[in-house]
């Protein structure tokens, strides 16, 4: 039933929460197991806040954090003329 790298997990949650989660999964064409796995994987990636923001990641560090609004405007003017 389970793949080689999968295991069974027993958790205790309020009945109402379980019912809502099952309904959500059904409405979104997924399983409760997939929802839990996705959420847990998301928690692991939260450490890298720019993981899902490639444009922002490229821009990070373009200016010093203490740069003023005017310095930012000057930077944009030089860059984009």
Secondary structure as GFF3:
##gff-version 3
##sequence-region A 1 81
A	DSSP	alpha_helix	15	27	.	.	.	ID=ss1
A	DSSP	alpha_helix	32	45	.	.	.	ID=ss2
A	DSSP	alpha_helix	54	59	.	.	.	ID=ss3
A	DSSP	alpha_helix	69	80	.	.	.	ID=ss4
###
